[in-house]
Amino acid sequence: MTTGPRAAERVVVYSKPGCHLCEDAVALVAQVCDETGTPWREVDISGDAELMQTYGEQIPVTFVDGRQHDFWRVDPARLRRALDA
């Protein structure tokens, strides 16, 4: 499993199945990224013990340009600002 952003993706959301905060975050990230034309992807951490250890208590965790941006909740205005930077 790839743990960081690939060259084409500016936004990565770490999540796991059954997480309602993850579902909300993914929906917001998808909306903002669709509006801005920003490539993004979701990474399911449930199959990776190292990612579960690192992010399991903070999911969803959002990265922008390879750096942690948010956890638990996504603020759409803050995400747009980060993407404009």
N, C-alpha and C positions, 0 to 999 in steps of 0.2 A: 504494500500500500504506500502510495506517495504521501508524505506528511506535509509537504510545503506546496506553495503555488507553482504551477507549471508556467512556463514563459508567457503563455497567452492569457492566463487568468490573473486578474488583479484582486479578486475577492474569493476567499475560501471560507466556508462555514463548516466547522466540526460539529457533528450532531450524532444522535443515536435514535433508533426506532422507539416509538412510544413516548417521546418527550414532547409535551405540548409547547414548551418554550421554543424548542427546535423548529417545530412546524411553523410557529409564528415568525421566527427569525428568518427561516428560509423563504417564506412568503414575502416578507419585507425586502430582503436582499434581492430576490427575483424581480420584484417590482422596480426597485431603484436601479438595478443593473439593466433591466430591459429599457427603462426610460433613458438611461445614459449611454446605452450601447456598450456596457462594460462586461467583459467575459467573467464568469464566476463558476464555481462548482461547490457541491456539497460532499463532505467526506464522512462516511459512517464509521465512527470510532469503535463500535461494539465488537468488531472482529480483531482488534489490535490491542493487545494487553498494554503496550507502552503508551499508546494514545489514551486508553481508558485511565491509566494511572495519572497521566499528565493533565487531562482535560475532563475527566469523568464528573467532577464536582462543579465544573464551571460551564458545562455545555448549555446552550450553544455557545461556541467561541467563534468569533469572526476575525479573520485576518484580512488586511488590505496591504497589497504590495509586500507580502511576506512578513509583515509585523502585526502582532496582536492589536486589534482595534477595539473590540468589545467582548463581553461575555454576558450571559443570561438574557439580555434584551438588546435589540437593535434599534437605535434612534435613526430614523430615515434621514432627517436633516443633517445629522452628524456624519452619516455615511456619505451623503451627497457632497458635503464639504471635503471629506477625505479624498473622494474621487476627483474632485476639481483641483486638488492641490498638485 
